[in-house]
């Protein structure tokens, strides 16, 4: 009887959260879908994703500390063999699009640490789809998943660690986005990344994010996919994928935090704007899965590669399935008391991963097709008045702008007003009662990320 009651409560909770997904942003006009992006999403293949995940599993273990010598690579076992296969897949996609992808590796040696008993070479593999516009190509959006795996012991270099869901699924999303979107052209640049070292301490993503910061990348959005396999053995909701985002920016200074608190902007970090953008894209395109915005950095007691980018001041979010089965994460493959342990491919719902890949691809494509966000967005606060005047700098590629606003207690933008190709607008709405933002548009209706104004006194 107890199990029936618990299941009923869970079902009710799941339904309520699912309905929340549909309700969020309900008052805002749906952004029109780009037919070219919609057509590209149809090319996402659950069968290809399945083949990629099963190939990753076939390497036996992808523990960052596992073998990467030439003999092991030739034998097809260990992190080195997985790395070389991922690189070959990106190169294959590039050949198919006439060399449109630049395939690169970020390799470094990680010093001894808590989960790294000896200096270890770590390699992230990535492919760059360069933007077609010389100026707008400096803008970058990025999708990532980690290709390393682990079992019950983070130092077990010999035992199997299939890592089908954690995080073969996320790596497969990055690969599939590259395969599909490399057939298109965008003004801005897209980076398709797979990192190692996540299970040892976010090593690969930390090194990559620091590199991006040092090289001055204009990295607008990072989509981290980690455990997006839609585990089939749990009371899963396959219609929903969680999207986690930080509130107060990790990299904010004390002065910036004081300003954020003073303005009531605790829920308006760059990462929250990326999350809201994903939610809007989810309403515009039929990806097959609805984003559920979770306004916290990550799950309890857990972490992910998006945090590495947050630490460097970049806007980054995490995609994760609705309900995880912890018997299938960080476990040796075995059966005890009738329970199967281990992160095996048979527990992955490949159709679900394909839905998540479509949502990622739609977001990446929409951002890469859009103009840059407007710069120096301000709300005038020199005088006591009930009207609100907003100003901003023109964005390259923009042919018009939209002003967004929502109640201070609302999670998503509730209203949008097109204001034409101007950089100043006065609205009969009190800035004291709402949160404003401005975003750029082009003639095809592509929207940039929203920018919340700073007060100008």
ROPA-915561 format. One line per field, with one value per residue (C-alpha): residue number from 1; x, y, z. Coordinates in nm, 4 decimals, always signed. Example, Ala and Ser with C-alpha at 12.3 -4.5 7.8 and 13.67 -1.06 7.14 Angstrom:
residues 2
nr <- [1,2]
X <- [+1.2300,+1.3670]
Y <- [-0.4500,-0.1060]
Z <- [+0.7800,+0.7140]
end
This chain:
residues 457
nr <- [1,2,3,4,5,6,7,8,9,10,11,12,13,14,15,16,17,18,19,20,21,22,23,24,25,26,27,28,29,30,31,32,33,34,35,36,37,38,39,40,41,42,43,44,45,46,47,48,49,50,51,52,53,54,55,56,57,58,59,60,61,62,63,64,65,66,67,68,69,70,71,72,73,74,75,76,77,78,79,80,81,82,83,84,85,86,87,88,89,90,91,92,93,94,95,96,97,98,99,100,101,102,103,104,105,106,107,108,109,110,111,112,113,114,115,116,117,118,119,120,121,122,123,124,125,126,127,128,129,130,131,132,133,134,135,136,137,138,139,140,141,142,143,144,145,146,147,148,149,150,151,152,153,154,155,156,157,158,159,160,161,162,163,164,165,166,167,168,169,170,171,172,173,174,175,176,177,178,179,180,181,182,183,184,185,186,187,188,189,190,191,192,193,194,195,196,197,198,199,200,201,202,203,204,205,206,207,208,209,210,211,212,213,214,215,216,217,218,219,220,221,222,223,224,225,226,227,228,229,230,231,232,233,234,235,236,237,238,239,240,241,242,243,244,245,246,247,248,249,250,251,252,253,254,255,256,257,258,259,260,261,262,263,264,265,266,267,268,269,270,271,272,273,274,275,276,277,278,279,280,281,282,283,284,285,286,287,288,289,290,291,292,293,294,295,296,297,298,299,300,301,302,303,304,305,306,307,308,309,310,311,312,313,314,315,316,317,318,319,320,321,322,323,324,325,326,327,328,329,330,331,332,333,334,335,336,337,338,339,340,341,342,343,344,345,346,347,348,349,350,351,352,353,354,355,356,357,358,359,360,361,362,363,364,365,366,367,368,369,370,371,372,373,374,375,376,377,378,379,380,381,382,383,384,385,386,387,388,389,390,391,392,393,394,395,396,397,398,399,400,401,402,403,404,405,406,407,408,409,410,411,412,413,414,415,416,417,418,419,420,421,422,423,424,425,426,427,428,429,430,431,432,433,434,435,436,437,438,439,440,441,442,443,444,445,446,447,448,449,450,451,452,453,454,455,456,457]
X <- [+0.0000,+0.2828,+0.4339,+0.1009,+0.0690,+0.4271,+0.3735,+0.0572,+0.2343,+0.5180,+0.2779,+0.0954,+0.4231,+0.5430,+0.2157,+0.2314,+0.5877,+0.5036,+0.2094,+0.4450,+0.6628,+0.3691,+0.2480,+0.5803,+0.5809,+0.2204,+0.1370,+0.4126,+0.3704,+0.5475,+0.8621,+0.8119,+1.0106,+1.2701,+1.1710,+1.5371,+1.6081,+1.2877,+1.3917,+1.7386,+1.5918,+1.4216,+1.7668,+1.8497,+1.8589,+1.7876,+1.9576,+2.2750,+2.2682,+2.2253,+2.5210,+2.7367,+2.6480,+2.7032,+3.0384,+3.1432,+3.0367,+3.2414,+3.5669,+3.5093,+3.6161,+3.6594,+3.7961,+4.0230,+4.3017,+4.2639,+4.4969,+4.5755,+4.8930,+4.9098,+4.8579,+4.5423,+4.4103,+4.4669,+4.2940,+3.9956,+3.9985,+4.0313,+4.0029,+4.2590,+4.0612,+3.7433,+3.9225,+4.0550,+3.7140,+3.5403,+3.8035,+3.7492,+3.3731,+3.4137,+3.6550,+3.4037,+3.1331,+3.3759,+3.4512,+3.0788,+3.0320,+3.3351,+3.5721,+3.3364,+3.4508,+3.7856,+3.8585,+4.0860,+4.2074,+4.2783,+4.5453,+4.7160,+4.8688,+4.6725,+4.8820,+4.8307,+4.5023,+4.2422,+4.1176,+4.4347,+4.7100,+4.9754,+5.0196,+4.7680,+4.7228,+4.3656,+4.2248,+3.9052,+3.8014,+3.6007,+3.4861,+3.4350,+3.1708,+3.2989,+3.0429,+3.0034,+3.0051,+3.3507,+3.2352,+2.9471,+3.1593,+3.3353,+3.0167,+3.0275,+2.7689,+2.8822,+2.7372,+2.9236,+2.9086,+3.1820,+3.3081,+3.4892,+3.3171,+3.3670,+3.2371,+3.2147,+3.5830,+3.7098,+4.0611,+3.9694,+4.1616,+4.0958,+3.7295,+3.4496,+3.2788,+3.0250,+2.9060,+2.6123,+2.3989,+2.6686,+2.7776,+2.7722,+2.4328,+2.5711,+2.8669,+2.6238,+2.4169,+2.7253,+2.8222,+2.4729,+2.4392,+2.7677,+2.6554,+2.3267,+2.4178,+2.7420,+2.5180,+2.3993,+2.5623,+2.5230,+2.6584,+2.7920,+3.0187,+2.9140,+3.1545,+3.0776,+3.2779,+3.3399,+3.5513,+3.7321,+3.8168,+3.4642,+3.4452,+3.7884,+3.6970,+3.5724,+3.9315,+3.8752,+3.6003,+3.7900,+4.0967,+3.8851,+3.6838,+4.0026,+4.1469,+3.8320,+3.8567,+4.2290,+4.1771,+3.8911,+3.6182,+3.2814,+3.1100,+2.7404,+2.5927,+2.7143,+2.4771,+2.6079,+2.4391,+2.5067,+2.2837,+2.0262,+1.9587,+1.6048,+1.6782,+1.4087,+1.4090,+1.2778,+0.9429,+1.0681,+0.8868,+1.0116,+0.8314,+1.0563,+1.4247,+1.5518,+1.7559,+1.9619,+2.0975,+2.2805,+2.1202,+2.3818,+2.6703,+2.9530,+3.2104,+3.0370,+3.2360,+3.1068,+3.0161,+2.8208,+2.6383,+2.5360,+2.4034,+2.2124,+2.0504,+1.9621,+1.7863,+1.6167,+1.8096,+1.8927,+1.7122,+1.8524,+2.2017,+2.3224,+2.2682,+1.9036,+1.8594,+1.9996,+1.7549,+1.4630,+1.5784,+1.5762,+1.2238,+1.1084,+1.2786,+1.1045,+0.7704,+0.8698,+1.0050,+0.8618,+1.1709,+0.9688,+1.0709,+0.9817,+1.2451,+1.1703,+1.3593,+1.5178,+1.6497,+1.9527,+2.3090,+2.2746,+2.1239,+2.2014,+2.5495,+2.6334,+2.8166,+2.8823,+3.0914,+2.8681,+3.0027,+3.3538,+3.2237,+3.0244,+3.3459,+3.5033,+3.2045,+3.0301,+2.6573,+2.6101,+2.3295,+2.2940,+2.0470,+1.9619,+1.6830,+1.3817,+1.4398,+1.7739,+1.8304,+2.1348,+2.1745,+2.2885,+2.5418,+2.8929,+2.8344,+3.0180,+2.8149,+2.6517,+2.3221,+2.2503,+1.9215,+1.7527,+1.8708,+2.0834,+2.3644,+2.5776,+2.5434,+2.4489,+2.3199,+2.0056,+1.8800,+1.9047,+1.6016,+1.7624,+1.4487,+1.4608,+1.8265,+1.7296,+1.4590,+1.7142,+1.9547,+1.6835,+1.6213,+1.9958,+2.0306,+1.7332,+1.8812,+2.2292,+2.0973,+1.8620,+2.1362,+2.3909,+2.1420,+2.0404,+2.2057,+2.4225,+2.2454,+2.2147,+2.4952,+2.4912,+2.1232,+2.0089,+1.6909,+1.6910,+1.6665,+1.7582,+1.4113,+1.1133,+0.8608,+0.6225,+0.7154,+1.0205,+1.2768,+1.5211,+1.8240,+2.0780,+2.3458,+2.2650,+2.3624,+2.5363,+2.2869,+1.9793,+1.6901,+1.4723,+1.4369,+1.1928,+1.1355,+1.0417,+0.9017,+0.7626,+0.6409,+0.9298,+0.7904,+0.7517,+1.0062,+0.9759,+0.9137,+0.5417,+0.5215,+0.7089,+0.6679,+0.8376,+0.9755,+1.1279,+1.4822,+1.5431,+1.7747,+1.5445,+1.1883,+0.9614,+0.6867,+0.3901,+0.5024,+0.6752,+1.0240,+0.9577,+0.6960,+0.8551,+1.1817,+1.2668,+1.4952,+1.5820,+1.6753,+1.7732,+1.5898,+1.6704,+1.4370,+1.3705,+1.2606,+1.5673,+1.6025,+1.9159,+1.9489,+1.7695,+1.9703,+1.8395,+1.9079,+2.1344,+2.0072,+2.1537,+2.1536]
Y <- [+0.0000,+0.2378,+0.1943,+0.2784,+0.5987,+0.7006,+0.6359,+0.8459,+1.1342,+1.1088,+1.1024,+1.4101,+1.5943,+1.5010,+1.6195,+1.9498,+2.0140,+1.9179,+2.1574,+2.4253,+2.3719,+2.4473,+2.7395,+2.9224,+3.2096,+3.1408,+3.5122,+3.5867,+3.5588,+3.2506,+3.3252,+3.2066,+2.9008,+2.9259,+2.6669,+2.5877,+2.5147,+2.3126,+2.1033,+2.0477,+1.9177,+1.6407,+1.5123,+1.4289,+1.0499,+0.8319,+0.5445,+0.7479,+0.8508,+0.4879,+0.3853,+0.6585,+0.5686,+0.1984,+0.2778,+0.4782,+0.1914,-0.0517,+0.1039,-0.0782,+0.2089,+0.5766,+0.6663,+0.9682,+0.7732,+0.4733,+0.3721,+0.6046,+0.4451,+0.3426,-0.0277,+0.0371,+0.2755,+0.0108,-0.2466,-0.0142,+0.0135,+0.3141,+0.6910,+0.7231,+0.5017,+0.6969,+1.0262,+0.9146,+0.7846,+1.1114,+1.3029,+1.0758,+1.1345,+1.5127,+1.4773,+1.2621,+1.5249,+1.7848,+1.5846,+1.5498,+1.9284,+2.0096,+2.0869,+2.3218,+2.2067,+2.2795,+1.9793,+2.0532,+1.9089,+2.0882,+1.8738,+1.9445,+1.7598,+1.7730,+1.7732,+1.5327,+1.5991,+1.4225,+1.2005,+1.2157,+1.0044,+1.0947,+1.3627,+1.2762,+1.3933,+1.5115,+1.5941,+1.7680,+1.7171,+1.9822,+2.1001,+2.4629,+2.5667,+2.9136,+3.1865,+3.3237,+3.6916,+3.8265,+4.0414,+3.8318,+3.5145,+3.6406,+3.5518,+3.1900,+2.9454,+2.6082,+2.2651,+2.0105,+1.6728,+1.4787,+1.1596,+1.0169,+0.7640,+0.5941,+0.3091,+0.2817,+0.3660,+0.6859,+0.5353,+0.1997,+0.2050,-0.1615,-0.2280,-0.1672,+0.1722,+0.1738,+0.5315,+0.5019,+0.7692,+0.9433,+1.0784,+0.8917,+1.0536,+1.4074,+1.3358,+1.1892,+1.5112,+1.7181,+1.4817,+1.4734,+1.8519,+1.8723,+1.6201,+1.7983,+2.1660,+2.1368,+2.1068,+2.4650,+2.8072,+3.0710,+3.4246,+3.3355,+3.0483,+2.7193,+2.5008,+2.1314,+2.0116,+1.6853,+1.7036,+1.4517,+1.4729,+1.5570,+1.2651,+1.3495,+1.7104,+1.9020,+1.9139,+1.9241,+2.1844,+2.3976,+2.4091,+2.4778,+2.7574,+2.9252,+2.9013,+3.0644,+3.3436,+3.4027,+3.4131,+3.6600,+3.4411,+3.6154,+3.3071,+3.3915,+3.0598,+2.7169,+2.4185,+2.1339,+1.7959,+1.5532,+1.2497,+1.3085,+0.9406,+0.9325,+0.6244,+0.3682,+0.1814,+0.4647,+0.6416,+0.8722,+1.1612,+1.1380,+1.4580,+1.6768,+1.7668,+1.9768,+2.2903,+2.4091,+2.7651,+2.9704,+3.2759,+3.5087,+3.4752,+3.2616,+3.5080,+3.8216,+4.0626,+4.1850,+4.5180,+4.3421,+4.1253,+4.4334,+4.5934,+4.2777,+4.2577,+4.6250,+4.5885,+4.2592,+4.0895,+3.7636,+3.5726,+3.7637,+3.6269,+3.5580,+3.1875,+3.2500,+3.4383,+3.1379,+2.9127,+3.1395,+3.1405,+2.7592,+2.7608,+2.9959,+2.7851,+2.4811,+2.6470,+2.7460,+2.4116,+2.0653,+1.8977,+1.6238,+1.7270,+2.0316,+2.2178,+2.2433,+2.5402,+2.4675,+2.7863,+2.6499,+2.5761,+2.1963,+1.9030,+1.8425,+1.6957,+1.7049,+1.9240,+1.9538,+2.1126,+2.4178,+2.5323,+2.5584,+2.8105,+2.9951,+3.0361,+3.2193,+3.4523,+3.2754,+3.2021,+2.8263,+2.5823,+2.2080,+1.9691,+1.6567,+1.3976,+1.4504,+1.1582,+0.9849,+0.6244,+0.6274,+0.2501,+0.3262,+0.5987,+0.5578,+0.1868,-0.1345,-0.3519,-0.6219,-0.7605,-0.7626,-0.8575,-0.8494,-0.4949,-0.4283,-0.1811,-0.0101,+0.2514,+0.0223,+0.1162,-0.0948,+0.1584,+0.4514,+0.5773,+0.6760,+0.8539,+1.0718,+1.1600,+1.2544,+1.4875,+1.6550,+1.6852,+1.8599,+2.1097,+2.1784,+2.2087,+2.4449,+2.6665,+2.6686,+2.7399,+3.0152,+3.1929,+3.1537,+3.2907,+3.5859,+3.9264,+4.0044,+4.1201,+4.4981,+4.6666,+4.9066,+4.8614,+5.1167,+5.2300,+5.5998,+5.6497,+6.0166,+6.1364,+6.0093,+5.9172,+5.6345,+5.6091,+5.3999,+5.5033,+5.2436,+5.3070,+5.0772,+5.0531,+4.9083,+4.5445,+4.4269,+4.2504,+4.3839,+4.5345,+4.5937,+4.5383,+4.3994,+4.5165,+4.2366,+4.2613,+4.0438,+4.0766,+4.0686,+3.7411,+3.5683,+3.3133,+3.3940,+3.6940,+3.7616,+4.0439,+4.1481,+4.4685,+4.5300,+4.8850,+4.9045,+4.9959,+5.2432,+5.2606,+5.4465,+5.3874,+5.5220,+5.2953,+5.3806,+5.1114,+5.1720,+5.0255,+4.9760,+4.7108,+4.4922,+4.3536,+4.4876,+4.3495,+4.4325,+4.1951,+4.2406,+4.0973,+4.0535,+4.0709,+3.6949,+3.7109,+3.5583,+3.6927,+3.7491,+3.6763,+3.9269,+4.1906,+4.3365,+4.7125,+4.8777,+5.1980,+5.5197,+5.8040]
Z <- [+0.0000,+0.0822,-0.2647,-0.4308,-0.2285,-0.3076,-0.6786,-0.6774,-0.5101,-0.7597,-1.0534,-0.9245,-0.8735,-1.2208,-1.3758,-1.1891,-1.3023,-1.6587,-1.6617,-1.5291,-1.8358,-2.0614,-1.8515,-1.8353,-2.0802,-2.1816,-2.2032,-2.4533,-2.8303,-2.9620,-3.1590,-3.5183,-3.6218,-3.8970,-4.1631,-4.2325,-3.8673,-3.8369,-4.1385,-3.9927,-3.6682,-3.8636,-3.9560,-3.5935,-3.5788,-3.2769,-3.4607,-3.5113,-3.1458,-3.0423,-3.2593,-3.1058,-2.7470,-2.8101,-2.9698,-2.6638,-2.4385,-2.6508,-2.5260,-2.1964,-1.9761,-2.0523,-1.7122,-1.7539,-1.5831,-1.8153,-2.0964,-2.3860,-2.5205,-2.8903,-2.8169,-2.6118,-2.8759,-3.1420,-2.9217,-2.8780,-2.4989,-2.2725,-2.2831,-2.5631,-2.8002,-2.7238,-2.7874,-3.1251,-3.2321,-3.1411,-3.3357,-3.6375,-3.6219,-3.6220,-3.9140,-4.1002,-4.0546,-4.1838,-4.4978,-4.5612,-4.5480,-4.7625,-4.4769,-4.2929,-3.9478,-3.7897,-3.5676,-3.2721,-2.9429,-2.6170,-2.4482,-2.1166,-1.8220,-1.4976,-1.1820,-0.8919,-0.7125,-0.4979,-0.7831,-0.9940,-0.8322,-1.0910,-1.3593,-1.6296,-1.9861,-2.0485,-2.3914,-2.4931,-2.8551,-3.0382,-3.3788,-3.4818,-3.7357,-3.8221,-3.8796,-4.2299,-4.1318,-4.0510,-3.7586,-3.6261,-3.6412,-3.3270,-3.1394,-3.0200,-2.8863,-2.7557,-2.6800,-2.4683,-2.2967,-2.1203,-2.2804,-1.9774,-1.7493,-1.4131,-1.2001,-0.8208,-0.7795,-0.9428,-0.9516,-1.1112,-1.4398,-1.5262,-1.4476,-1.6959,-1.6816,-1.9692,-1.9092,-2.1497,-1.9844,-1.7782,-2.0090,-2.3359,-2.3864,-2.3541,-2.5798,-2.8334,-2.8234,-2.9048,-3.1875,-3.3356,-3.3217,-3.5122,-3.7734,-3.8404,-3.8047,-4.0036,-4.3114,-4.2507,-4.2458,-3.9756,-3.9276,-3.5797,-3.4752,-3.3133,-3.1146,-3.0606,-2.7614,-2.5764,-2.2616,-2.0429,-1.6738,-1.5578,-1.3174,-1.1735,-1.0956,-1.4027,-1.5255,-1.9005,-1.8937,-1.6428,-1.8684,-2.1766,-2.0107,-1.8888,-2.2400,-2.3825,-2.1242,-2.1856,-2.5624,-2.5294,-2.6766,-2.7106,-2.5741,-2.5377,-2.4284,-2.3161,-2.3266,-2.1105,-2.1550,-1.8721,-1.8071,-2.0807,-2.1550,-2.0166,-1.8030,-1.8847,-1.5551,-1.3377,-1.3067,-1.5772,-1.7436,-2.1005,-2.2008,-1.9848,-1.9613,-1.6731,-1.7461,-1.4484,-1.4308,-1.1711,-1.0085,-0.8617,-1.1088,-0.9741,-1.1068,-0.9736,-0.7583,-0.4214,-0.5814,-0.8569,-0.6032,-0.4033,-0.7215,-0.8179,-0.4751,-0.4815,-0.8171,-0.7375,-1.0164,-0.8392,-1.1140,-1.4099,-1.4575,-1.8093,-1.7436,-1.6509,-1.9794,-2.1662,-1.9787,-2.0692,-2.4301,-2.4324,-2.2911,-2.5667,-2.8345,-2.6874,-2.7579,-3.1120,-3.2306,-3.1787,-3.0352,-2.8649,-2.5129,-2.3012,-2.0992,-1.7282,-1.5892,-1.2522,-1.0987,-0.9167,-1.0246,-1.0155,-0.8281,-0.4607,-0.3968,-0.7690,-1.0163,-1.3884,-1.6589,-1.6967,-1.3600,-1.5054,-1.7581,-1.4903,-1.2913,-1.5856,-1.6184,-1.9088,-1.9273,-1.9056,-1.8250,-1.7704,-1.9370,-1.7315,-1.7554,-1.5296,-1.2906,-1.2475,-1.1404,-0.9140,-0.9465,-1.3012,-1.2209,-1.0770,-1.0186,-1.1046,-1.3396,-1.1264,-0.9963,-0.6234,-0.4568,-0.7952,-0.8702,-1.1797,-1.1254,-1.3865,-1.6584,-1.9460,-2.2909,-2.2436,-1.9880,-2.2326,-2.4250,-2.7550,-2.8786,-2.5687,-2.6325,-2.9880,-2.8530,-2.6247,-2.9178,-3.1226,-2.8437,-2.8201,-3.1973,-3.2223,-2.9512,-3.1043,-3.4540,-3.3362,-3.1445,-3.4250,-3.6797,-3.4618,-3.4328,-3.1330,-2.8175,-2.7844,-2.5924,-2.2973,-2.2186,-1.9604,-1.7914,-1.7025,-1.3278,-1.2870,-1.1913,-0.9957,-1.2652,-1.3501,-1.7166,-1.8074,-2.0683,-2.1993,-2.4196,-2.5839,-2.8503,-3.1903,-3.2470,-3.5677,-3.7908,-3.6123,-3.8054,-3.5005,-3.1277,-2.8746,-2.5202,-2.2808,-1.9324,-1.6569,-1.2998,-1.0533,-0.9157,-1.2559,-1.3817,-1.7540,-1.9774,-1.9935,-2.2490,-2.5619,-2.7633,-3.0978,-3.1000,-3.4473,-3.5438,-3.2651,-2.9660,-2.7261,-2.6100,-2.3352,-2.2012,-1.9775,-1.7326,-1.3997,-1.3770,-1.0068,-1.0762,-1.3455,-1.4809,-1.8281,-2.0961,-2.4567,-2.7382,-3.1011,-3.4033,-3.7711,-4.0706,-4.0509,-3.6884,-3.5231,-3.1683,-2.9617,-2.5938,-2.3725,-2.1866,-1.8609,-1.8327,-1.5788,-1.4147,-1.5513,-1.3038]
end
